[in-house]
């Protein structure tokens, strides 16, 4: 079973590049276009790792980090910031 990576970025180009690289490396990728959607997707589907942008509409990367860490189910989920 492959690890699941949640990518959160408002740039379609960046999401596509991350998706391509991660899928080629054998990961399952789920995507979100901003922090609000990212937290919703994480809650609904879960992820082994989160990759997030900092500058995004509705909820920025700092808010994503706070939201992930506030949830006991995901408190230890690794987060990479672009």
Gaussian input, Z-matrix of N, CA and C with variables (Angstrom, degrees):
# hf/3-21g

backbone

0 1
 N
 C     1     B1
 C     2     B2     1     A1
 N     3     B3     2     A2     1     D1
 C     4     B4     3     A3     2     D2
 C     5     B5     4     A4     3     D3
 N     6     B6     5     A5     4     D4
 C     7     B7     6     A6     5     D5
 C     8     B8     7     A7     6     D6
 N     9     B9     8     A8     7     D7
 C    10    B10     9     A9     8     D8
 C    11    B11    10    A10     9     D9
 N    12    B12    11    A11    10    D10
 C    13    B13    12    A12    11    D11
 C    14    B14    13    A13    12    D12
 N    15    B15    14    A14    13    D13
 C    16    B16    15    A15    14    D14
 C    17    B17    16    A16    15    D15
 N    18    B18    17    A17    16    D16
 C    19    B19    18    A18    17    D17
 C    20    B20    19    A19    18    D18
 N    21    B21    20    A20    19    D19
 C    22    B22    21    A21    20    D20
 C    23    B23    22    A22    21    D21
 N    24    B24    23    A23    22    D22
 C    25    B25    24    A24    23    D23
 C    26    B26    25    A25    24    D24
 N    27    B27    26    A26    25    D25
 C    28    B28    27    A27    26    D26
 C    29    B29    28    A28    27    D27
 N    30    B30    29    A29    28    D28
 C    31    B31    30    A30    29    D29
 C    32    B32    31    A31    30    D30
 N    33    B33    32    A32    31    D31
 C    34    B34    33    A33    32    D32
 C    35    B35    34    A34    33    D33
 N    36    B36    35    A35    34    D34
 C    37    B37    36    A36    35    D35
 C    38    B38    37    A37    36    D36
 N    39    B39    38    A38    37    D37
 C    40    B40    39    A39    38    D38
 C    41    B41    40    A40    39    D39
 N    42    B42    41    A41    40    D40
 C    43    B43    42    A42    41    D41
 C    44    B44    43    A43    42    D42
 N    45    B45    44    A44    43    D43
 C    46    B46    45    A45    44    D44
 C    47    B47    46    A46    45    D45
 N    48    B48    47    A47    46    D46
 C    49    B49    48    A48    47    D47
 C    50    B50    49    A49    48    D48
 N    51    B51    50    A50    49    D49
 C    52    B52    51    A51    50    D50
 C    53    B53    52    A52    51    D51
 N    54    B54    53    A53    52    D52
 C    55    B55    54    A54    53    D53
 C    56    B56    55    A55    54    D54
 N    57    B57    56    A56    55    D55
 C    58    B58    57    A57    56    D56
 C    59    B59    58    A58    57    D57
 N    60    B60    59    A59    58    D58
 C    61    B61    60    A60    59    D59
 C    62    B62    61    A61    60    D60
 N    63    B63    62    A62    61    D61
 C    64    B64    63    A63    62    D62
 C    65    B65    64    A64    63    D63
 N    66    B66    65    A65    64    D64
 C    67    B67    66    A66    65    D65
 C    68    B68    67    A67    66    D66
 N    69    B69    68    A68    67    D67
 C    70    B70    69    A69    68    D68
 C    71    B71    70    A70    69    D69
 N    72    B72    71    A71    70    D70
 C    73    B73    72    A72    71    D71
 C    74    B74    73    A73    72    D72
 N    75    B75    74    A74    73    D73
 C    76    B76    75    A75    74    D74
 C    77    B77    76    A76    75    D75
 N    78    B78    77    A77    76    D76
 C    79    B79    78    A78    77    D77
 C    80    B80    79    A79    78    D78
 N    81    B81    80    A80    79    D79
 C    82    B82    81    A81    80    D80
 C    83    B83    82    A82    81    D81
 N    84    B84    83    A83    82    D82
 C    85    B85    84    A84    83    D83
 C    86    B86    85    A85    84    D84
 N    87    B87    86    A86    85    D85
 C    88    B88    87    A87    86    D86
 C    89    B89    88    A88    87    D87
 N    90    B90    89    A89    88    D88
 C    91    B91    90    A90    89    D89
 C    92    B92    91    A91    90    D90
 N    93    B93    92    A92    91    D91
 C    94    B94    93    A93    92    D92
 C    95    B95    94    A94    93    D93
 N    96    B96    95    A95    94    D94
 C    97    B97    96    A96    95    D95
 C    98    B98    97    A97    96    D96
 N    99    B99    98    A98    97    D97
 C   100   B100    99    A99    98    D98
 C   101   B101   100   A100    99    D99
 N   102   B102   101   A101   100   D100
 C   103   B103   102   A102   101   D101
 C   104   B104   103   A103   102   D102
 N   105   B105   104   A104   103   D103
 C   106   B106   105   A105   104   D104
 C   107   B107   106   A106   105   D105
 N   108   B108   107   A107   106   D106
 C   109   B109   108   A108   107   D107
 C   110   B110   109   A109   108   D108
 N   111   B111   110   A110   109   D109
 C   112   B112   111   A111   110   D110
 C   113   B113   112   A112   111   D111
 N   114   B114   113   A113   112   D112
 C   115   B115   114   A114   113   D113
 C   116   B116   115   A115   114   D114
 N   117   B117   116   A116   115   D115
 C   118   B118   117   A117   116   D116
 C   119   B119   118   A118   117   D117
 N   120   B120   119   A119   118   D118
 C   121   B121   120   A120   119   D119
 C   122   B122   121   A121   120   D120
 N   123   B123   122   A122   121   D121
 C   124   B124   123   A123   122   D122
 C   125   B125   124   A124   123   D123
 N   126   B126   125   A125   124   D124
 C   127   B127   126   A126   125   D125
 C   128   B128   127   A127   126   D126
 N   129   B129   128   A128   127   D127
 C   130   B130   129   A129   128   D128
 C   131   B131   130   A130   129   D129
 N   132   B132   131   A131   130   D130
 C   133   B133   132   A132   131   D131
 C   134   B134   133   A133   132   D132
 N   135   B135   134   A134   133   D133
 C   136   B136   135   A135   134   D134
 C   137   B137   136   A136   135   D135
 N   138   B138   137   A137   136   D136
 C   139   B139   138   A138   137   D137
 C   140   B140   139   A139   138   D138
 N   141   B141   140   A140   139   D139
 C   142   B142   141   A141   140   D140
 C   143   B143   142   A142   141   D141
 N   144   B144   143   A143   142   D142
 C   145   B145   144   A144   143   D143
 C   146   B146   145   A145   144   D144
 N   147   B147   146   A146   145   D145
 C   148   B148   147   A147   146   D146
 C   149   B149   148   A148   147   D147
 N   150   B150   149   A149   148   D148
 C   151   B151   150   A150   149   D149
 C   152   B152   151   A151   150   D150
 N   153   B153   152   A152   151   D151
 C   154   B154   153   A153   152   D152
 C   155   B155   154   A154   153   D153
 N   156   B156   155   A155   154   D154
 C   157   B157   156   A156   155   D155
 C   158   B158   157   A157   156   D156
 N   159   B159   158   A158   157   D157
 C   160   B160   159   A159   158   D158
 C   161   B161   160   A160   159   D159
 N   162   B162   161   A161   160   D160
 C   163   B163   162   A162   161   D161
 C   164   B164   163   A163   162   D162
 N   165   B165   164   A164   163   D163
 C   166   B166   165   A165   164   D164
 C   167   B167   166   A166   165   D165
 N   168   B168   167   A167   166   D166
 C   169   B169   168   A168   167   D167
 C   170   B170   169   A169   168   D168
 N   171   B171   170   A170   169   D169
 C   172   B172   171   A171   170   D170
 C   173   B173   172   A172   171   D171
 N   174   B174   173   A173   172   D172
 C   175   B175   174   A174   173   D173
 C   176   B176   175   A175   174   D174
 N   177   B177   176   A176   175   D175
 C   178   B178   177   A177   176   D176
 C   179   B179   178   A178   177   D177
 N   180   B180   179   A179   178   D178
 C   181   B181   180   A180   179   D179
 C   182   B182   181   A181   180   D180
 N   183   B183   182   A182   181   D181
 C   184   B184   183   A183   182   D182
 C   185   B185   184   A184   183   D183
 N   186   B186   185   A185   184   D184
 C   187   B187   186   A186   185   D185
 C   188   B188   187   A187   186   D186
 N   189   B189   188   A188   187   D187
 C   190   B190   189   A189   188   D188
 C   191   B191   190   A190   189   D189
 N   192   B192   191   A191   190   D190
 C   193   B193   192   A192   191   D191
 C   194   B194   193   A193   192   D192
 N   195   B195   194   A194   193   D193
 C   196   B196   195   A195   194   D194
 C   197   B197   196   A196   195   D195
 N   198   B198   197   A197   196   D196
 C   199   B199   198   A198   197   D197
 C   200   B200   199   A199   198   D198
 N   201   B201   200   A200   199   D199
 C   202   B202   201   A201   200   D200
 C   203   B203   202   A202   201   D201
 N   204   B204   203   A203   202   D202
 C   205   B205   204   A204   203   D203
 C   206   B206   205   A205   204   D204
 N   207   B207   206   A206   205   D205
 C   208   B208   207   A207   206   D206
 C   209   B209   208   A208   207   D207
 N   210   B210   209   A209   208   D208
 C   211   B211   210   A210   209   D209
 C   212   B212   211   A211   210   D210
 N   213   B213   212   A212   211   D211
 C   214   B214   213   A213   212   D212
 C   215   B215   214   A214   213   D213
 N   216   B216   215   A215   214   D214
 C   217   B217   216   A216   215   D215
 C   218   B218   217   A217   216   D216
 N   219   B219   218   A218   217   D217
 C   220   B220   219   A219   218   D218
 C   221   B221   220   A220   219   D219
 N   222   B222   221   A221   220   D220
 C   223   B223   222   A222   221   D221
 C   224   B224   223   A223   222   D222
 N   225   B225   224   A224   223   D223
 C   226   B226   225   A225   224   D224
 C   227   B227   226   A226   225   D225
 N   228   B228   227   A227   226   D226
 C   229   B229   228   A228   227   D227
 C   230   B230   229   A229   228   D228
 N   231   B231   230   A230   229   D229
 C   232   B232   231   A231   230   D230
 C   233   B233   232   A232   231   D231
 N   234   B234   233   A233   232   D232
 C   235   B235   234   A234   233   D233
 C   236   B236   235   A235   234   D234
 N   237   B237   236   A236   235   D235
 C   238   B238   237   A237   236   D236
 C   239   B239   238   A238   237   D237
 N   240   B240   239   A239   238   D238
 C   241   B241   240   A240   239   D239
 C   242   B242   241   A241   240   D240
 N   243   B243   242   A242   241   D241
 C   244   B244   243   A243   242   D242
 C   245   B245   244   A244   243   D243

   B1=1.4563
   B2=1.5238
   B3=1.3360
   B4=1.4573
   B5=1.5217
   B6=1.3040
   B7=1.4663
   B8=1.5167
   B9=1.3285
   B10=1.4567
   B11=1.5203
   B12=1.3380
   B13=1.4547
   B14=1.5214
   B15=1.3206
   B16=1.4606
   B17=1.5146
   B18=1.3429
   B19=1.4600
   B20=1.5207
   B21=1.3378
   B22=1.4611
   B23=1.5255
   B24=1.3208
   B25=1.4643
   B26=1.5169
   B27=1.3291
   B28=1.4566
   B29=1.5306
   B30=1.3164
   B31=1.4565
   B32=1.5315
   B33=1.3262
   B34=1.4584
   B35=1.5250
   B36=1.3227
   B37=1.4609
   B38=1.5232
   B39=1.3130
   B40=1.4704
   B41=1.5274
   B42=1.3369
   B43=1.4661
   B44=1.5183
   B45=1.3240
   B46=1.4576
   B47=1.5282
   B48=1.3327
   B49=1.4659
   B50=1.5254
   B51=1.3280
   B52=1.4614
   B53=1.5217
   B54=1.3229
   B55=1.4596
   B56=1.5265
   B57=1.3030
   B58=1.4625
   B59=1.5258
   B60=1.3321
   B61=1.4668
   B62=1.5240
   B63=1.3226
   B64=1.4637
   B65=1.5243
   B66=1.3140
   B67=1.4620
   B68=1.5305
   B69=1.3343
   B70=1.4618
   B71=1.5259
   B72=1.3321
   B73=1.4656
   B74=1.5300
   B75=1.3283
   B76=1.4569
   B77=1.5188
   B78=1.3359
   B79=1.4605
   B80=1.5258
   B81=1.3263
   B82=1.4493
   B83=1.5167
   B84=1.3293
   B85=1.4619
   B86=1.5155
   B87=1.3318
   B88=1.4559
   B89=1.5253
   B90=1.3336
   B91=1.4535
   B92=1.5161
   B93=1.3415
   B94=1.4571
   B95=1.5223
   B96=1.3422
   B97=1.4615
   B98=1.5257
   B99=1.3174
   B100=1.4667
   B101=1.5187
   B102=1.3186
   B103=1.4573
   B104=1.5115
   B105=1.3218
   B106=1.4668
   B107=1.5261
   B108=1.3286
   B109=1.4619
   B110=1.5300
   B111=1.3233
   B112=1.4565
   B113=1.5138
   B114=1.3271
   B115=1.4644
   B116=1.5274
   B117=1.3277
   B118=1.4651
   B119=1.5297
   B120=1.3251
   B121=1.4627
   B122=1.5296
   B123=1.3270
   B124=1.4667
   B125=1.5197
   B126=1.3209
   B127=1.4672
   B128=1.5279
   B129=1.3244
   B130=1.4641
   B131=1.5252
   B132=1.3467
   B133=1.4600
   B134=1.5188
   B135=1.3318
   B136=1.4557
   B137=1.5120
   B138=1.3204
   B139=1.4654
   B140=1.5181
   B141=1.3211
   B142=1.4606
   B143=1.5201
   B144=1.3239
   B145=1.4646
   B146=1.5249
   B147=1.3414
   B148=1.4569
   B149=1.5202
   B150=1.3270
   B151=1.4685
   B152=1.5158
   B153=1.3357
   B154=1.4581
   B155=1.5153
   B156=1.3061
   B157=1.4514
   B158=1.5271
   B159=1.3227
   B160=1.4660
   B161=1.5227
   B162=1.3213
   B163=1.4611
   B164=1.5163
   B165=1.3554
   B166=1.4617
   B167=1.5152
   B168=1.3444
   B169=1.4630
   B170=1.5362
   B171=1.2992
   B172=1.4707
   B173=1.5137
   B174=1.3246
   B175=1.4622
   B176=1.5207
   B177=1.3297
   B178=1.4658
   B179=1.5272
   B180=1.3261
   B181=1.4628
   B182=1.5154
   B183=1.3357
   B184=1.4704
   B185=1.5247
   B186=1.3410
   B187=1.4600
   B188=1.5220
   B189=1.3368
   B190=1.4676
   B191=1.5265
   B192=1.3202
   B193=1.4651
   B194=1.5207
   B195=1.3367
   B196=1.4716
   B197=1.5223
   B198=1.3403
   B199=1.4631
   B200=1.5174
   B201=1.3234
   B202=1.4615
   B203=1.5230
   B204=1.3127
   B205=1.4688
   B206=1.5302
   B207=1.3213
   B208=1.4686
   B209=1.5218
   B210=1.3202
   B211=1.4591
   B212=1.5305
   B213=1.3293
   B214=1.4741
   B215=1.5275
   B216=1.3332
   B217=1.4628
   B218=1.5281
   B219=1.3303
   B220=1.4672
   B221=1.5254
   B222=1.3055
   B223=1.4637
   B224=1.5391
   B225=1.3154
   B226=1.4646
   B227=1.5302
   B228=1.3211
   B229=1.4642
   B230=1.5260
   B231=1.3388
   B232=1.4533
   B233=1.5330
   B234=1.3285
   B235=1.4663
   B236=1.5221
   B237=1.3309
   B238=1.4677
   B239=1.5202
   B240=1.3357
   B241=1.4542
   B242=1.5161
   B243=1.3325
   B244=1.4697
   B245=1.5144
   A1=108.82
   A2=116.73
   A3=119.89
   A4=111.09
   A5=114.68
   A6=121.14
   A7=109.14
   A8=115.66
   A9=121.69
   A10=109.79
   A11=115.47
   A12=122.26
   A13=108.21
   A14=116.15
   A15=122.05
   A16=107.80
   A17=116.68
   A18=120.38
   A19=108.08
   A20=115.41
   A21=121.46
   A22=107.52
   A23=116.09
   A24=120.24
   A25=108.57
   A26=116.71
   A27=120.49
   A28=112.23
   A29=117.48
   A30=121.78
   A31=110.07
   A32=116.03
   A33=120.10
   A34=111.31
   A35=116.19
   A36=120.69
   A37=110.86
   A38=117.06
   A39=120.77
   A40=110.61
   A41=117.38
   A42=119.83
   A43=110.77
   A44=117.05
   A45=120.48
   A46=111.37
   A47=117.44
   A48=120.13
   A49=111.00
   A50=117.61
   A51=120.72
   A52=110.64
   A53=116.31
   A54=120.50
   A55=110.27
   A56=117.11
   A57=120.95
   A58=110.88
   A59=116.81
   A60=120.77
   A61=111.65
   A62=116.92
   A63=120.30
   A64=111.94
   A65=117.79
   A66=120.67
   A67=109.70
   A68=116.69
   A69=120.36
   A70=111.24
   A71=116.76
   A72=121.56
   A73=112.18
   A74=117.75
   A75=121.00
   A76=116.12
   A77=117.53
   A78=120.86
   A79=110.82
   A80=115.79
   A81=121.91
   A82=106.53
   A83=117.32
   A84=121.03
   A85=109.82
   A86=115.27
   A87=121.73
   A88=105.99
   A89=116.63
   A90=119.88
   A91=112.15
   A92=114.50
   A93=122.10
   A94=108.03
   A95=116.47
   A96=120.98
   A97=114.35
   A98=117.63
   A99=121.15
   A100=109.23
   A101=115.72
   A102=120.04
   A103=114.73
   A104=117.14
   A105=120.10
   A106=109.65
   A107=116.11
   A108=119.59
   A109=110.66
   A110=116.53
   A111=120.53
   A112=112.70
   A113=116.67
   A114=119.94
   A115=111.13
   A116=116.71
   A117=120.12
   A118=110.89
   A119=116.92
   A120=121.42
   A121=110.31
   A122=116.56
   A123=120.02
   A124=110.43
   A125=117.15
   A126=120.63
   A127=111.24
   A128=116.92
   A129=120.77
   A130=113.00
   A131=117.23
   A132=120.03
   A133=114.04
   A134=117.06
   A135=120.13
   A136=111.24
   A137=116.51
   A138=122.38
   A139=108.01
   A140=115.28
   A141=120.33
   A142=111.64
   A143=116.14
   A144=123.04
   A145=108.20
   A146=116.38
   A147=121.94
   A148=108.02
   A149=116.28
   A150=122.04
   A151=106.06
   A152=117.10
   A153=120.20
   A154=112.26
   A155=114.78
   A156=123.40
   A157=106.75
   A158=117.07
   A159=120.13
   A160=110.82
   A161=117.59
   A162=121.93
   A163=110.60
   A164=115.61
   A165=121.60
   A166=108.59
   A167=116.46
   A168=119.78
   A169=111.42
   A170=115.18
   A171=126.18
   A172=113.69
   A173=119.67
   A174=122.16
   A175=107.33
   A176=116.18
   A177=119.70
   A178=110.97
   A179=115.42
   A180=121.11
   A181=113.84
   A182=116.87
   A183=119.25
   A184=110.10
   A185=116.77
   A186=121.09
   A187=111.94
   A188=116.02
   A189=120.28
   A190=109.35
   A191=116.59
   A192=120.48
   A193=110.52
   A194=116.73
   A195=120.23
   A196=110.97
   A197=116.95
   A198=120.82
   A199=112.74
   A200=116.61
   A201=120.26
   A202=109.96
   A203=117.20
   A204=121.38
   A205=112.21
   A206=117.63
   A207=120.89
   A208=112.24
   A209=117.56
   A210=121.69
   A211=109.05
   A212=117.98
   A213=120.32
   A214=113.93
   A215=117.51
   A216=120.49
   A217=112.66
   A218=116.68
   A219=120.67
   A220=112.75
   A221=116.84
   A222=121.17
   A223=112.43
   A224=118.03
   A225=121.51
   A226=113.13
   A227=117.62
   A228=120.51
   A229=109.58
   A230=118.07
   A231=119.86
   A232=111.81
   A233=115.92
   A234=122.16
   A235=108.18
   A236=115.19
   A237=121.69
   A238=107.37
   A239=116.40
   A240=121.53
   A241=109.46
   A242=116.17
   A243=120.95
   A244=109.69
   D1=129.96
   D2=-178.15
   D3=-83.11
   D4=156.90
   D5=175.75
   D6=-74.54
   D7=148.68
   D8=179.77
   D9=-104.74
   D10=131.00
   D11=179.36
   D12=-116.17
   D13=128.57
   D14=173.60
   D15=-97.65
   D16=120.84
   D17=175.78
   D18=-106.38
   D19=133.33
   D20=-179.21
   D21=-125.39
   D22=112.37
   D23=-179.42
   D24=-159.88
   D25=137.92
   D26=179.46
   D27=-80.25
   D28=-11.06
   D29=178.45
   D30=-88.59
   D31=117.13
   D32=179.16
   D33=-60.94
   D34=-38.63
   D35=179.88
   D36=-61.38
   D37=-44.99
   D38=179.99
   D39=-65.63
   D40=-41.04
   D41=177.49
   D42=-61.15
   D43=-42.06
   D44=-179.80
   D45=-66.19
   D46=-41.78
   D47=178.78
   D48=-64.53
   D49=-44.44
   D50=177.79
   D51=-62.19
   D52=-44.82
   D53=-179.76
   D54=-59.40
   D55=-47.42
   D56=-178.71
   D57=-59.96
   D58=-49.92
   D59=-177.34
   D60=-64.22
   D61=-42.93
   D62=-176.10
   D63=-72.45
   D64=-40.80
   D65=178.04
   D66=-63.73
   D67=-42.35
   D68=177.58
   D69=-60.26
   D70=-31.09
   D71=179.75
   D72=-84.41
   D73=-0.53
   D74=175.11
   D75=97.33
   D76=9.78
   D77=179.90
   D78=-91.34
   D79=153.38
   D80=168.79
   D81=-89.52
   D82=132.72
   D83=-175.23
   D84=-118.75
   D85=132.63
   D86=169.08
   D87=-120.67
   D88=149.42
   D89=-171.62
   D90=-129.21
   D91=154.57
   D92=173.75
   D93=-142.53
   D94=150.98
   D95=-174.93
   D96=-94.60
   D97=-10.00
   D98=175.22
   D99=-161.05
   D100=175.93
   D101=-174.68
   D102=-64.22
   D103=-37.27
   D104=179.49
   D105=-62.46
   D106=-49.86
   D107=178.74
   D108=-64.07
   D109=-37.05
   D110=179.39
   D111=-58.97
   D112=-45.88
   D113=178.92
   D114=-66.52
   D115=-36.67
   D116=177.24
   D117=-64.37
   D118=-44.61
   D119=179.98
   D120=-65.27
   D121=-42.00
   D122=178.96
   D123=-60.77
   D124=-43.00
   D125=179.94
   D126=-65.95
   D127=-40.41
   D128=-175.82
   D129=-77.78
   D130=-39.41
   D131=-171.51
   D132=-114.83
   D133=-20.75
   D134=-177.02
   D135=73.63
   D136=165.80
   D137=177.24
   D138=-163.64
   D139=152.50
   D140=176.97
   D141=-84.70
   D142=-26.99
   D143=-179.39
   D144=-146.28
   D145=146.22
   D146=174.74
   D147=-117.50
   D148=131.30
   D149=171.53
   D150=-115.28
   D151=121.84
   D152=-176.26
   D153=-130.44
   D154=149.36
   D155=169.55
   D156=-81.27
   D157=163.27
   D158=175.64
   D159=-93.54
   D160=-49.95
   D161=-176.01
   D162=-90.21
   D163=105.17
   D164=179.70
   D165=-145.13
   D166=156.79
   D167=175.20
   D168=-73.60
   D169=164.68
   D170=178.47
   D171=64.72
   D172=-54.47
   D173=177.64
   D174=-148.87
   D175=120.78
   D176=-176.82
   D177=-81.25
   D178=179.05
   D179=-177.52
   D180=-62.05
   D181=-33.65
   D182=177.75
   D183=-64.58
   D184=-39.82
   D185=176.47
   D186=-65.83
   D187=-35.95
   D188=176.74
   D189=-62.19
   D190=-47.72
   D191=-179.88
   D192=-58.65
   D193=-46.38
   D194=178.59
   D195=-60.90
   D196=-42.51
   D197=-179.44
   D198=-65.40
   D199=-41.16
   D200=178.61
   D201=-65.44
   D202=-46.33
   D203=-177.32
   D204=-68.69
   D205=-25.20
   D206=179.44
   D207=-76.69
   D208=-16.81
   D209=-178.41
   D210=-93.62
   D211=115.89
   D212=-178.33
   D213=-56.82
   D214=-28.95
   D215=-179.65
   D216=-70.83
   D217=-22.48
   D218=-174.50
   D219=-124.63
   D220=9.84
   D221=-175.62
   D222=-55.82
   D223=-33.31
   D224=-177.45
   D225=-98.80
   D226=5.38
   D227=179.37
   D228=-66.69
   D229=127.19
   D230=177.55
   D231=-64.09
   D232=140.81
   D233=179.15
   D234=-126.11
   D235=126.33
   D236=173.65
   D237=-107.87
   D238=134.82
   D239=-178.18
   D240=-109.63
   D241=129.93
   D242=176.52
   D243=-95.84

